[in-house]
Amino acid sequence: ASKHAVIGLTKSAAAEYGKAGIRINAVCPGVIRTAMYQRMIDQGLADEHSIRRLHPIGRIGEVEEIAGAVLWMCSEQAAFMTGHSMTIDGGMTAI
C-alpha cells in the first residue's frame, strides 16, 4: 500500500511541477543488501534463503544496482522522464 502512495504522489508532483522544468521520479526497490538487512539476518529476524526465493532472479539486490538506476534517472539521458516510479526488485512484483 505504501508503494502505491509513492506512485500516486510521484505522478501528482510531476504533473504539478513539470511546467517549472522539475522532474519528479521515484525508485521502488525490492530487498536490498544493506546494513539493516544484514542485522535482520544476523539476529535471525529474516532468512536469506527464503528471501532469495521471493525474487525470480534468485538473489538479493545490491546497493550499487539501485545507485546506478538513480544516477541514470538524474542524468540528461532521462531528461524526458517524469512521473515514473522505477521498480527495481529482481522481478519480485512480477510474480
N, CA and C atoms as an extended XYZ file, in Angstrom:
285
Properties=species:S:1:pos:R:3:atomname:S:1:resname:S:1:resid:I:1 pbc="F F F"
N         0.810       -1.195        0.000 N   ALA     1
C         0.000        0.000        0.000 CA  ALA     1
C         0.857        1.264        0.000 C   ALA     1
N         1.977        1.215        0.705 N   SER     2
C         2.815        2.420        0.767 CA  SER     2
C         3.457        2.724       -0.579 C   SER     2
N         3.790        1.671       -1.354 N   LYS     3
C         4.374        1.932       -2.671 CA  LYS     3
C         3.345        2.556       -3.602 C   LYS     3
N         2.076        2.179       -3.460 N   HIS     4
C         1.029        2.804       -4.274 CA  HIS     4
C         0.888        4.280       -3.925 C   HIS     4
N         1.069        4.615       -2.665 N   ALA     5
C         1.029        6.028       -2.264 CA  ALA     5
C         2.188        6.793       -2.887 C   ALA     5
N         3.362        6.180       -2.908 N   VAL     6
C         4.539        6.814       -3.522 CA  VAL     6
C         4.293        7.029       -5.010 C   VAL     6
N         3.726        6.040       -5.668 N   ILE     7
C         3.454        6.148       -7.105 CA  ILE     7
C         2.476        7.291       -7.377 C   ILE     7
N         1.409        7.365       -6.600 N   GLY     8
C         0.427        8.437       -6.777 CA  GLY     8
C         1.014        9.809       -6.517 C   GLY     8
N         1.777        9.935       -5.447 N   LEU     9
C         2.409       11.210       -5.115 CA  LEU     9
C         3.411       11.620       -6.193 C   LEU     9
N         4.147       10.650       -6.724 N   THR    10
C         5.125       10.926       -7.783 CA  THR    10
C         4.430       11.478       -9.023 C   THR    10
N         3.348       10.849       -9.429 N   LYS    11
C         2.614       11.313      -10.611 CA  LYS    11
C         2.007       12.692      -10.382 C   LYS    11
N         1.429       12.878       -9.225 N   SER    12
C         0.808       14.165       -8.906 CA  SER    12
C         1.838       15.293       -8.884 C   SER    12
N         2.970       15.052       -8.238 N   ALA    13
C         4.021       16.075       -8.162 CA  ALA    13
C         4.617       16.350       -9.536 C   ALA    13
N         4.758       15.306      -10.360 N   ALA    14
C         5.296       15.502      -11.709 CA  ALA    14
C         4.373       16.391      -12.534 C   ALA    14
N         3.071       16.173      -12.406 N   ALA    15
C         2.109       16.999      -13.142 CA  ALA    15
C         2.149       18.445      -12.656 C   ALA    15
N         2.307       18.624      -11.365 N   GLU    16
C         2.298       19.971      -10.795 CA  GLU    16
C         3.580       20.745      -11.088 C   GLU    16
N         4.720       20.105      -10.998 N   TYR    17
C         6.000       20.808      -11.110 CA  TYR    17
C         6.649       20.714      -12.489 C   TYR    17
N         6.055       19.939      -13.393 N   GLY    18
C         6.621       19.795      -14.728 CA  GLY    18
C         6.741       21.112      -15.479 C   GLY    18
N         5.759       21.984      -15.313 N   LYS    19
C         5.781       23.289      -16.002 CA  LYS    19
C         6.965       24.141      -15.573 C   LYS    19
N         7.486       23.872      -14.389 N   ALA    20
C         8.658       24.606      -13.882 CA  ALA    20
C         9.960       23.916      -14.277 C   ALA    20
N         9.854       22.855      -15.075 N   GLY    21
C        11.052       22.145      -15.516 CA  GLY    21
C        11.618       21.198      -14.471 C   GLY    21
N        10.827       20.892      -13.466 N   ILE    22
C        11.284       19.986      -12.409 CA  ILE    22
C        10.738       18.593      -12.694 C   ILE    22
N        11.635       17.641      -12.759 N   ARG    23
C        11.236       16.251      -12.985 CA  ARG    23
C        11.100       15.546      -11.642 C   ARG    23
N        10.059       14.759      -11.493 N   ILE    24
C         9.802       14.007      -10.272 CA  ILE    24
C         9.682       12.534      -10.649 C   ILE    24
N        10.540       11.722      -10.096 N   ASN    25
C        10.514       10.280      -10.309 CA  ASN    25
C        10.761        9.599       -8.970 C   ASN    25
N        10.501        8.312       -8.913 N   ALA    26
C        10.698        7.560       -7.676 CA  ALA    26
C        11.363        6.228       -7.985 C   ALA    26
N        11.981        5.668       -6.979 N   VAL    27
C        12.562        4.332       -7.063 CA  VAL    27
C        11.836        3.459       -6.051 C   VAL    27
N        11.376        2.304       -6.499 N   CYS    28
C        10.696        1.336       -5.634 CA  CYS    28
C        11.548        0.070       -5.597 C   CYS    28
N        12.467       -0.007       -4.651 N   PRO    29
C        13.370       -1.159       -4.606 CA  PRO    29
C        12.739       -2.370       -3.936 C   PRO    29
N        13.274       -3.522       -4.273 N   GLY    30
C        12.926       -4.747       -3.564 CA  GLY    30
C        13.848       -4.888       -2.365 C   GLY    30
N        14.136       -6.121       -1.997 N   VAL    31
C        15.034       -6.370       -0.871 CA  VAL    31
C        16.463       -6.096       -1.328 C   VAL    31
N        17.133       -5.203       -0.620 N   ILE    32
C        18.485       -4.775       -0.976 CA  ILE    32
C        19.423       -5.088        0.182 C   ILE    32
N        20.605       -5.592       -0.155 N   ARG    33
C        21.607       -5.930        0.862 CA  ARG    33
C        22.181       -4.636        1.452 C   ARG    33
N        21.693       -4.287        2.621 N   THR    34
C        22.142       -3.096        3.344 CA  THR    34
C        22.548       -3.513        4.753 C   THR    34
N        23.060       -2.566        5.523 N   ALA    35
C        23.415       -2.856        6.916 CA  ALA    35
C        22.171       -3.281        7.698 C   ALA    35
N        21.040       -2.639        7.459 N   MET    36
C        19.803       -3.002        8.152 CA  MET    36
C        19.380       -4.424        7.793 C   MET    36
N        19.467       -4.769        6.516 N   TYR    37
C        19.144       -6.126        6.070 CA  TYR    37
C        20.058       -7.134        6.762 C   TYR    37
N        21.353       -6.840        6.805 N   GLN    38
C        22.307       -7.765        7.413 CA  GLN    38
C        22.034       -7.955        8.905 C   GLN    38
N        21.652       -6.890        9.598 N   ARG    39
C        21.291       -7.013       11.023 CA  ARG    39
C        20.096       -7.945       11.201 C   ARG    39
N        19.127       -7.840       10.319 N   MET    40
C        17.958       -8.718       10.403 CA  MET    40
C        18.356      -10.173       10.213 C   MET    40
N        19.251      -10.430        9.279 N   ILE    41
C        19.737      -11.793        9.048 CA  ILE    41
C        20.503      -12.272       10.273 C   ILE    41
N        21.430      -11.451       10.758 N   ASP    42
C        22.268      -11.822       11.908 CA  ASP    42
C        21.443      -12.091       13.165 C   ASP    42
N        20.358      -11.358       13.342 N   GLN    43
C        19.514      -11.518       14.529 CA  GLN    43
C        18.459      -12.612       14.357 C   GLN    43
N        18.470      -13.259       13.200 N   GLY    44
C        17.504      -14.327       12.951 CA  GLY    44
C        16.096      -13.836       12.677 C   GLY    44
N        15.959      -12.567       12.354 N   LEU    45
C        14.645      -11.995       12.058 CA  LEU    45
C        14.214      -12.247       10.618 C   LEU    45
N        15.150      -12.670        9.787 N   ALA    46
C        14.867      -12.965        8.386 CA  ALA    46
C        15.785      -14.098        7.942 C   ALA    46
N        15.310      -14.868        6.982 N   ASP    47
C        16.077      -15.989        6.442 CA  ASP    47
C        16.460      -15.668        4.996 C   ASP    47
N        17.759      -15.556        4.751 N   GLU    48
C        18.219      -15.135        3.423 CA  GLU    48
C        17.769      -16.087        2.325 C   GLU    48
N        17.788      -17.383        2.589 N   HIS    49
C        17.374      -18.345        1.571 CA  HIS    49
C        15.911      -18.104        1.166 C   HIS    49
N        15.052      -17.886        2.155 N   SER    50
C        13.634      -17.622        1.867 CA  SER    50
C        13.453      -16.319        1.106 C   SER    50
N        14.214      -15.317        1.480 N   ILE    51
C        14.105      -14.021        0.799 CA  ILE    51
C        14.576      -14.136       -0.644 C   ILE    51
N        15.649      -14.863       -0.883 N   ARG    52
C        16.121      -15.063       -2.267 CA  ARG    52
C        15.043      -15.704       -3.122 C   ARG    52
N        14.312      -16.639       -2.537 N   ARG    53
C        13.276      -17.348       -3.288 CA  ARG    53
C        12.121      -16.434       -3.688 C   ARG    53
N        11.977      -15.290       -3.034 N   LEU    54
C        10.935      -14.327       -3.412 CA  LEU    54
C        11.242      -13.634       -4.734 C   LEU    54
N        12.510      -13.650       -5.139 N   HIS    55
C        12.961      -12.947       -6.337 CA  HIS    55
C        13.187      -13.948       -7.472 C   HIS    55
N        12.480      -13.829       -8.598 N   PRO    56
C        12.731      -14.716       -9.724 CA  PRO    56
C        14.189      -14.716      -10.174 C   PRO    56
N        14.885      -13.615       -9.937 N   ILE    57
C        16.287      -13.526      -10.320 CA  ILE    57
C        17.172      -14.360       -9.385 C   ILE    57
N        16.625      -14.758       -8.215 N   GLY    58
C        17.295      -15.691       -7.319 CA  GLY    58
C        18.367      -15.119       -6.410 C   GLY    58
N        18.328      -13.816       -6.182 N   ARG    59
C        19.334      -13.220       -5.303 CA  ARG    59
C        18.795      -11.930       -4.711 C   ARG    59
N        19.563      -11.385       -3.770 N   ILE    60
C        19.224      -10.124       -3.129 CA  ILE    60
C        19.852       -8.993       -3.949 C   ILE    60
N        19.191       -7.873       -4.023 N   GLY    61
C        19.732       -6.723       -4.745 CA  GLY    61
C        20.889       -6.075       -4.001 C   GLY    61
N        21.724       -5.393       -4.732 N   GLU    62
C        22.884       -4.700       -4.165 CA  GLU    62
C        22.660       -3.185       -4.235 C   GLU    62
N        23.205       -2.490       -3.268 N   VAL    63
C        23.064       -1.030       -3.193 CA  VAL    63
C        23.523       -0.370       -4.492 C   VAL    63
N        24.601       -0.865       -5.066 N   GLU    64
C        25.149       -0.279       -6.295 CA  GLU    64
C        24.155       -0.354       -7.448 C   GLU    64
N        23.321       -1.382       -7.451 N   GLU    65
C        22.331       -1.512       -8.522 CA  GLU    65
C        21.264       -0.420       -8.413 C   GLU    65
N        20.874       -0.102       -7.206 N   ILE    66
C        19.909        0.979       -7.001 CA  ILE    66
C        20.566        2.321       -7.320 C   ILE    66
N        21.788        2.501       -6.841 N   ALA    67
C        22.509        3.761       -7.077 CA  ALA    67
C        22.684        4.017       -8.572 C   ALA    67
N        23.001        2.979       -9.333 N   GLY    68
C        23.166        3.138      -10.775 CA  GLY    68
C        21.888        3.616      -11.448 C   GLY    68
N        20.764        3.060      -11.026 N   ALA    69
C        19.479        3.482      -11.590 CA  ALA    69
C        19.161        4.928      -11.220 C   ALA    69
N        19.440        5.297       -9.979 N   VAL    70
C        19.184        6.676       -9.539 CA  VAL    70
C        20.060        7.652      -10.313 C   VAL    70
N        21.325        7.307      -10.495 N   LEU    71
C        22.217        8.178      -11.272 CA  LEU    71
C        21.700        8.364      -12.688 C   LEU    71
N        21.235        7.285      -13.305 N   TRP    72
C        20.691        7.393      -14.656 CA  TRP    72
C        19.451        8.284      -14.662 C   TRP    72
N        18.562        8.096      -13.673 N   MET    73
C        17.340        8.897      -13.617 CA  MET    73
C        17.645       10.388      -13.471 C   MET    73
N        18.771       10.718      -12.861 N   CYS    74
C        19.169       12.121      -12.669 CA  CYS    74
C        19.951       12.674      -13.855 C   CYS    74
N        20.288       11.814      -14.807 N   SER    75
C        21.132       12.237      -15.926 CA  SER    75
C        20.304       12.858      -17.051 C   SER    75
N        21.005       13.456      -17.990 N   GLU    76
C        20.356       14.027      -19.176 CA  GLU    76
C        19.744       12.939      -20.050 C   GLU    76
N        20.229       11.716      -19.948 N   GLN    77
C        19.656       10.618      -20.731 CA  GLN    77
C        18.201       10.358      -20.350 C   GLN    77
N        17.819       10.736      -19.152 N   ALA    78
C        16.445       10.539      -18.680 CA  ALA    78
C        15.686       11.864      -18.603 C   ALA    78
N        16.129       12.847      -19.366 N   ALA    79
C        15.569       14.199      -19.278 CA  ALA    79
C        14.079       14.272      -19.627 C   ALA    79
N        13.569       13.315      -20.374 N   PHE    80
C        12.164       13.340      -20.774 CA  PHE    80
C        11.295       12.475      -19.859 C   PHE    80
N        11.897       11.898      -18.848 N   MET    81
C        11.172       11.013      -17.931 CA  MET    81
C        10.741       11.787      -16.692 C   MET    81
N         9.452       11.798      -16.438 N   THR    82
C         8.924       12.388      -15.207 CA  THR    82
C         7.621       11.686      -14.854 C   THR    82
N         7.344       11.596      -13.571 N   GLY    83
C         6.139       10.916      -13.115 CA  GLY    83
C         6.251        9.408      -13.115 C   GLY    83
N         7.468        8.914      -13.207 N   HIS    84
C         7.681        7.468      -13.296 CA  HIS    84
C         8.201        6.914      -11.978 C   HIS    84
N         7.697        5.757      -11.598 N   SER    85
C         8.201        5.032      -10.432 CA  SER    85
C         8.897        3.780      -10.945 C   SER    85
N        10.209        3.756      -10.828 N   MET    86
C        11.010        2.657      -11.343 CA  MET    86
C        11.110        1.550      -10.294 C   MET    86
N        10.576        0.386      -10.635 N   THR    87
C        10.641       -0.767       -9.752 CA  THR    87
C        11.921       -1.529      -10.040 C   THR    87
N        12.727       -1.714       -9.006 N   ILE    88
C        13.992       -2.446       -9.128 CA  ILE    88
C        13.963       -3.507       -8.036 C   ILE    88
N        13.358       -4.654       -8.355 N   ASP    89
C        13.107       -5.644       -7.311 CA  ASP    89
C        13.417       -7.082       -7.710 C   ASP    89
N        14.249       -7.266       -8.712 N   GLY    90
C        14.617       -8.625       -9.110 CA  GLY    90
C        13.437       -9.453       -9.584 C   GLY    90
N        12.386       -8.791      -10.014 N   GLY    91
C        11.205       -9.476      -10.524 CA  GLY    91
C        10.188       -9.856       -9.455 C   GLY    91
N        10.401       -9.426       -8.219 N   MET    92
C         9.522       -9.808       -7.113 CA  MET    92
C         8.065       -9.415       -7.369 C   MET    92
N         7.824       -8.249       -7.943 N   THR    93
C         6.440       -7.831       -8.192 CA  THR    93
C         5.861       -8.470       -9.454 C   THR    93
N         6.684       -9.184      -10.208 N   ALA    94
C         6.210       -9.838      -11.424 CA  ALA    94
C         5.490      -11.150      -11.116 C   ALA    94
N         5.695      -11.654       -9.904 N   ILE    95
C         5.062      -12.944       -9.574 CA  ILE    95
C         3.979      -12.777       -8.534 C   ILE    95
